[in-house]
Amino acid sequence: MARRSFSSRWRSVRASLRDTWLLLRQFGWPLLFFFIAIAGGGALYYLLARGAGEPVDTLPEAIYQALSLTMMQSSGDFPRTWYLEIFYFAMPLIGLMIFAQGVADFGVLLFNRRARGKEWEMAVASTYNNHIILIGLGHLGFRVVRHLNEMAQDVVVVELNPAADLVAAAKQLGVPVIQDDATRVTTLEAAGIRRARAILLCTQNDSMNLQIALKACKLRPGLQVVIRIFDDDFADALHDQFGFTAFSATGMAAPAFAAAAAGMDMTRPITIEGETLSLARLTISSHSQLCQYTVGSLEGRYNVSVVLLRRDHESDLHPPAEAQLMEGDTLGVLGGPAEISLLSHENRAN
């Protein structure tokens, strides 16, 4: 929990830095206009002063004088020619109007990031890597988000017209919600599709779900796709043709969506004496950290129960505690969502 809390704080810092940089880029034009006003005003004063018989020694000195005037500090004697006098009064007004407006707007937006909504959520999403993108924050979508959060999975949500209460609840879980059209490539990129490992499509529109899935796979080849489809036959066809994990209306359940996105084959949770437990299938990958454990040490380390060990086409429903785990072993593991998620994460780690 402490590790996750530190990660959340560090992510917030990174989002703040990125958001500040984007703001600086956004206010580049006011800054550019300010410098043009200073340089142009200095050059104009240099020419006018020469014509009035009150020359400034060099052009850089004239530009510096224009800057000084903007800051209400004159670096030379007050001129005697009327149009130079007008310049002395006009230059501070011009410079301050441009600079002050830009600085004021920048300050308001910088210190009121949360009020800017989408821009801030996009900045937070930019800090995610190897995460899950969920499209559609309806009631099913929110339940999936909640289950993924319990499994310690990083999630970015995209929804065009979310309900205010669901957005507030998702943000309380620390999940960024980008309010935009997920059929647009720019929206998927803002959600970090090129760095994501899975996308869940939970809207009630089959054709839109498929459209987004195909665009996402084009942007991120090899992306794992979990898609909500209301027709059983269509769901089977999508799996056969594209390899998508498709859930029909009859087989739909939030825990199943969450487990599929997390890369696990897991049953629906059951509650026993207040404990939420699921049965998950896990195949030990190459270079997995789990190869260092025996069955007994794995159970103690991750607070799970290994109820099956399958090796060399043979299954043991009561594997001995001293059995050393090896690459290619398939485990049947009973445990809570968070424990199983951690087990799955370390199985993928190199």
C-alpha positions as CSV (number, residue, x, y, z in Angstrom):
1,M,0.0,0.0,0.0
2,A,2.9,2.4,0.9
3,R,4.5,1.6,-2.4
4,R,1.3,2.4,-4.3
5,S,0.9,5.7,-2.4
6,F,4.4,6.8,-3.2
7,S,3.8,5.9,-6.9
8,S,0.6,8.0,-6.9
9,R,2.4,11.0,-5.4
10,W,5.3,10.7,-7.9
11,R,2.8,10.4,-10.7
12,S,1.1,13.6,-9.5
13,V,4.5,15.4,-9.5
14,R,5.2,14.2,-13.0
15,A,1.8,15.3,-14.2
16,S,2.3,18.8,-12.7
17,L,5.6,19.2,-14.5
18,R,4.2,18.1,-17.8
19,D,1.1,20.3,-17.4
20,T,3.4,23.3,-16.6
21,W,5.4,22.7,-19.7
22,L,2.2,22.5,-21.8
23,L,1.0,25.8,-20.3
24,L,4.3,27.5,-21.1
25,R,3.9,26.3,-24.7
26,Q,0.3,27.5,-24.7
27,F,1.4,31.0,-23.6
28,G,4.3,31.1,-26.0
29,W,2.5,33.6,-28.2
30,P,1.9,36.3,-25.5
31,L,5.6,36.0,-24.5
32,L,6.6,36.3,-28.2
33,F,4.5,39.3,-28.7
34,F,6.0,40.9,-25.6
35,F,9.5,40.4,-26.8
36,I,8.5,41.7,-30.3
37,A,7.1,44.8,-28.6
38,I,10.3,45.4,-26.7
39,A,12.6,44.8,-29.6
40,G,10.4,46.7,-32.1
41,G,9.8,49.5,-29.6
42,G,13.5,49.8,-29.0
43,A,14.3,49.9,-32.7
44,L,11.6,52.6,-33.3
45,Y,12.9,54.7,-30.4
46,Y,16.4,54.4,-31.8
47,L,15.3,55.8,-35.2
48,L,13.0,58.5,-33.7
49,A,15.7,59.6,-31.2
50,R,18.2,60.0,-34.0
51,G,15.7,62.1,-36.1
52,A,15.0,64.3,-33.0
53,G,18.6,65.0,-32.4
54,E,18.6,63.1,-29.1
55,P,20.3,59.9,-30.3
56,V,20.9,56.8,-28.3
57,D,24.4,55.4,-28.6
58,T,23.5,51.9,-29.8
59,L,20.4,49.8,-30.8
60,P,20.9,47.4,-27.9
61,E,20.9,50.3,-25.5
62,A,17.6,51.5,-27.1
63,I,16.0,48.1,-26.7
64,Y,17.2,48.0,-23.0
65,Q,15.6,51.4,-22.5
66,A,12.3,50.1,-23.9
67,L,12.5,47.2,-21.5
68,S,13.3,49.5,-18.6
69,L,10.3,51.7,-19.5
70,T,8.0,48.6,-19.5
71,M,9.2,48.0,-15.9
72,M,8.5,51.7,-15.1
73,Q,12.2,52.4,-14.7
74,S,13.9,54.8,-17.1
75,S,17.5,54.2,-17.8
76,G,18.1,57.7,-19.4
77,D,17.1,61.3,-19.2
78,F,13.5,62.3,-20.0
79,P,13.4,63.4,-23.7
80,R,12.6,66.9,-24.8
81,T,10.9,66.1,-28.1
82,W,7.1,65.7,-27.9
83,Y,6.8,62.4,-29.8
84,L,9.6,60.9,-27.7
85,E,7.7,62.0,-24.6
86,I,4.6,60.2,-25.9
87,F,6.8,57.1,-26.5
88,Y,7.9,57.3,-22.8
89,F,4.3,57.1,-21.7
90,A,3.0,54.7,-24.3
91,M,5.7,52.0,-24.1
92,P,5.0,51.0,-20.5
93,L,1.3,50.7,-21.2
94,I,1.9,48.5,-24.3
95,G,4.4,46.2,-22.7
96,L,2.4,45.8,-19.5
97,M,-0.8,45.1,-21.2
98,I,0.7,42.3,-23.2
99,F,2.9,40.8,-20.5
100,A,0.5,41.3,-17.5
101,Q,-2.4,39.6,-19.4
102,G,-0.3,36.6,-20.3
103,V,1.2,36.2,-16.8
104,A,-2.2,36.6,-15.2
105,D,-3.8,34.0,-17.4
106,F,-0.9,31.6,-16.9
107,G,-1.0,32.0,-13.1
108,V,-4.7,31.4,-12.9
109,L,-4.5,28.2,-15.0
110,L,-1.3,27.0,-13.3
111,F,-2.8,27.2,-9.8
112,N,-6.2,26.0,-10.8
113,R,-5.3,22.9,-12.7
114,R,-8.3,20.8,-11.4
115,A,-10.8,23.3,-12.8
116,R,-9.3,22.8,-16.3
117,G,-10.7,19.3,-16.3
118,K,-9.6,17.5,-19.4
119,E,-6.2,19.1,-19.7
120,W,-5.2,18.0,-16.2
121,E,-6.6,14.4,-16.7
122,M,-4.6,14.1,-19.9
123,A,-1.5,15.3,-18.1
124,V,-2.0,12.6,-15.4
125,A,-2.7,10.0,-18.1
126,S,0.6,10.9,-19.8
127,T,2.5,9.5,-16.7
128,Y,1.0,6.0,-17.1
129,N,2.9,3.2,-18.7
130,N,1.9,-0.5,-19.3
131,H,-1.6,0.5,-18.2
132,I,-5.2,-0.4,-19.1
133,I,-7.5,2.0,-21.0
134,L,-11.2,1.6,-20.3
135,I,-13.7,3.1,-22.8
136,G,-17.2,3.8,-21.4
137,L,-17.8,4.8,-17.9
138,G,-21.3,3.5,-17.4
139,H,-22.4,1.3,-14.5
140,L,-20.6,-1.7,-15.9
141,G,-17.5,0.4,-16.7
142,F,-17.3,1.8,-13.2
143,R,-17.6,-1.7,-11.7
144,V,-14.8,-2.8,-13.9
145,V,-12.7,0.2,-12.8
146,R,-13.4,-0.6,-9.1
147,H,-12.3,-4.3,-9.6
148,L,-9.2,-3.2,-11.4
149,N,-8.3,-0.8,-8.7
150,E,-8.7,-3.6,-6.1
151,M,-6.3,-5.6,-8.2
152,A,-3.8,-2.8,-8.1
153,Q,-4.0,-2.2,-11.9
154,D,-3.3,1.2,-13.4
155,V,-6.4,2.5,-15.4
156,V,-7.2,5.5,-17.6
157,V,-10.9,6.0,-18.5
158,V,-12.3,7.7,-21.6
159,E,-16.0,8.7,-21.7
160,L,-17.6,11.3,-23.8
161,N,-20.7,12.0,-21.6
162,P,-20.0,10.5,-18.2
163,A,-22.4,10.8,-15.3
164,A,-21.0,13.3,-12.7
165,D,-21.3,10.8,-9.8
166,L,-19.4,8.1,-11.6
167,V,-16.6,10.6,-12.6
168,A,-16.4,11.7,-9.0
169,A,-16.3,8.1,-7.7
170,A,-13.6,7.2,-10.3
171,K,-11.4,10.2,-9.3
172,Q,-11.7,9.2,-5.7
173,L,-10.1,5.9,-6.7
174,G,-7.3,8.0,-8.3
175,V,-8.3,7.1,-11.8
176,P,-8.0,9.8,-14.5
177,V,-11.2,10.3,-16.6
178,I,-10.7,11.9,-20.0
179,Q,-14.0,13.3,-21.2
180,D,-13.7,13.0,-25.0
181,D,-14.7,11.0,-28.0
182,A,-12.8,7.7,-28.0
183,T,-13.3,7.1,-31.7
184,R,-10.8,9.9,-32.3
185,V,-7.2,8.9,-32.7
186,T,-6.0,12.0,-30.7
187,T,-8.2,10.9,-27.8
188,L,-6.7,7.4,-27.7
189,E,-3.2,8.9,-27.9
190,A,-4.0,11.3,-25.0
191,A,-5.0,8.2,-23.0
192,G,-1.6,6.7,-23.7
193,I,-2.6,4.0,-26.2
194,R,0.9,3.6,-27.5
195,R,2.1,2.7,-24.0
196,A,-0.9,0.7,-22.9
197,R,-1.0,-3.1,-22.6
198,A,-4.8,-3.5,-22.8
199,I,-8.0,-1.8,-23.7
200,L,-11.5,-2.5,-22.4
201,L,-14.5,-1.4,-24.4
202,C,-17.6,-1.2,-22.2
203,T,-19.9,1.0,-24.2
204,Q,-23.4,-0.3,-25.2
205,N,-22.7,0.3,-28.9
206,D,-21.2,-2.8,-30.6
207,S,-20.1,-1.0,-33.8
208,M,-18.4,1.8,-31.9
209,N,-16.7,-0.8,-29.6
210,L,-15.3,-2.6,-32.7
211,Q,-14.3,0.7,-34.4
212,I,-12.3,1.8,-31.4
213,A,-10.8,-1.6,-31.0
214,L,-9.5,-1.7,-34.6
215,K,-8.1,1.9,-34.3
216,A,-6.4,1.0,-31.0
217,C,-4.8,-2.1,-32.5
218,K,-3.5,-0.1,-35.4
219,L,-1.9,2.4,-33.0
220,R,-0.6,-0.3,-30.7
221,P,0.1,-3.6,-32.4
222,G,-0.2,-6.6,-30.0
223,L,-2.5,-4.7,-27.7
224,Q,-4.8,-6.9,-25.7
225,V,-8.5,-6.1,-26.4
226,V,-11.4,-7.0,-24.2
227,I,-14.7,-6.0,-25.8
228,R,-18.3,-5.9,-24.8
229,I,-20.6,-7.4,-27.5
230,F,-24.3,-8.0,-27.1
231,D,-24.5,-10.8,-29.6
232,D,-23.1,-14.3,-28.7
233,D,-22.2,-15.3,-32.2
234,F,-20.6,-11.9,-33.0
235,A,-18.5,-12.3,-29.8
236,D,-17.3,-15.7,-31.0
237,A,-16.5,-14.3,-34.5
238,L,-14.5,-11.5,-33.1
239,H,-12.4,-13.9,-31.0
240,D,-11.8,-16.2,-34.0
241,Q,-11.0,-13.4,-36.5
242,F,-9.1,-10.8,-34.4
243,G,-8.2,-12.6,-31.2
244,F,-10.2,-10.2,-29.1
245,T,-11.5,-11.3,-25.8
246,A,-15.2,-10.7,-26.3
247,F,-17.9,-10.9,-23.7
248,S,-21.5,-11.2,-24.8
249,A,-24.5,-9.8,-22.8
250,T,-25.2,-13.2,-21.3
251,G,-21.6,-13.7,-20.2
252,M,-20.9,-10.2,-19.0
253,A,-19.6,-9.5,-15.5
254,A,-17.4,-6.8,-14.2
255,P,-14.9,-9.1,-12.5
256,A,-14.5,-11.1,-15.7
257,F,-13.7,-8.0,-17.6
258,A,-11.2,-6.8,-15.0
259,A,-9.5,-10.2,-14.9
260,A,-9.2,-10.4,-18.7
261,A,-7.7,-7.0,-18.9
262,A,-5.2,-7.9,-16.2
263,G,-4.1,-10.9,-18.3
264,M,-5.6,-13.5,-16.0
265,D,-8.1,-16.3,-16.5
266,M,-10.1,-15.8,-13.3
267,T,-13.5,-16.9,-12.0
268,R,-16.2,-14.6,-10.6
269,P,-15.4,-13.8,-7.0
270,I,-17.2,-15.4,-4.2
271,T,-17.5,-14.2,-0.6
272,I,-16.8,-16.5,2.3
273,E,-17.1,-15.1,5.8
274,G,-16.5,-11.6,4.4
275,E,-13.5,-12.6,2.3
276,T,-13.7,-12.1,-1.4
277,L,-11.9,-14.9,-3.2
278,S,-11.4,-16.0,-6.9
279,L,-9.8,-18.9,-8.6
280,A,-7.2,-18.0,-11.2
281,R,-5.1,-19.9,-13.7
282,L,-1.5,-18.8,-14.1
283,T,1.2,-20.1,-16.3
284,I,4.7,-19.4,-15.2
285,S,6.5,-17.4,-17.9
286,S,10.2,-17.4,-18.8
287,H,12.3,-15.3,-16.5
288,S,9.4,-15.1,-14.0
289,Q,10.2,-14.1,-10.5
290,L,8.0,-17.0,-9.3
291,C,10.6,-19.6,-10.3
292,Q,12.5,-18.9,-7.1
293,Y,9.6,-20.2,-5.0
294,T,8.3,-23.6,-3.9
295,V,4.6,-24.1,-3.6
296,G,4.7,-23.5,0.1
297,S,6.9,-20.4,0.0
298,L,4.7,-18.9,-2.8
299,E,1.6,-19.4,-0.7
300,G,3.2,-17.8,2.3
301,R,4.7,-14.9,0.3
302,Y,1.5,-13.9,-1.6
303,N,-1.1,-15.1,0.9
304,V,-2.8,-17.5,-1.6
305,S,-3.5,-21.2,-1.9
306,V,-2.2,-23.3,-4.8
307,V,-4.9,-25.8,-5.5
308,L,-3.5,-27.3,-8.7
309,L,0.0,-27.7,-10.3
310,R,0.1,-29.0,-13.9
311,R,3.4,-30.0,-15.3
312,D,4.3,-32.3,-18.3
313,H,0.6,-32.8,-19.0
314,E,0.0,-34.1,-15.5
315,S,-2.1,-32.3,-12.9
316,D,-1.7,-32.5,-9.1
317,L,-4.6,-31.3,-7.1
318,H,-2.6,-31.4,-3.9
319,P,0.9,-30.3,-4.8
320,P,3.4,-30.7,-2.0
321,A,4.7,-27.6,-0.3
322,E,8.3,-28.4,-1.2
323,A,7.6,-28.7,-5.0
324,Q,9.9,-26.2,-6.8
325,L,8.1,-24.1,-9.4
326,M,9.4,-24.1,-12.9
327,E,8.9,-22.2,-16.2
328,G,5.9,-23.6,-18.0
329,D,4.1,-24.8,-14.9
330,T,0.4,-24.0,-14.8
331,L,-1.0,-23.1,-11.4
332,G,-4.6,-23.0,-10.1
333,V,-4.5,-20.3,-7.4
334,L,-7.2,-19.3,-4.9
335,G,-6.9,-15.9,-3.3
336,G,-8.2,-12.3,-3.2
337,P,-8.1,-10.0,-6.3
338,A,-5.2,-7.9,-5.0
339,E,-3.1,-10.9,-4.1
340,I,-3.7,-12.6,-7.4
341,S,-3.0,-9.4,-9.3
342,L,0.4,-9.0,-7.5
343,L,1.2,-12.6,-8.3
344,S,0.3,-12.0,-12.0
345,H,2.4,-8.9,-12.1
346,E,5.5,-10.5,-10.7
347,N,5.0,-13.5,-13.1
348,R,5.3,-11.0,-16.0
349,A,8.3,-9.1,-14.6
350,N,11.8,-9.9,-15.9
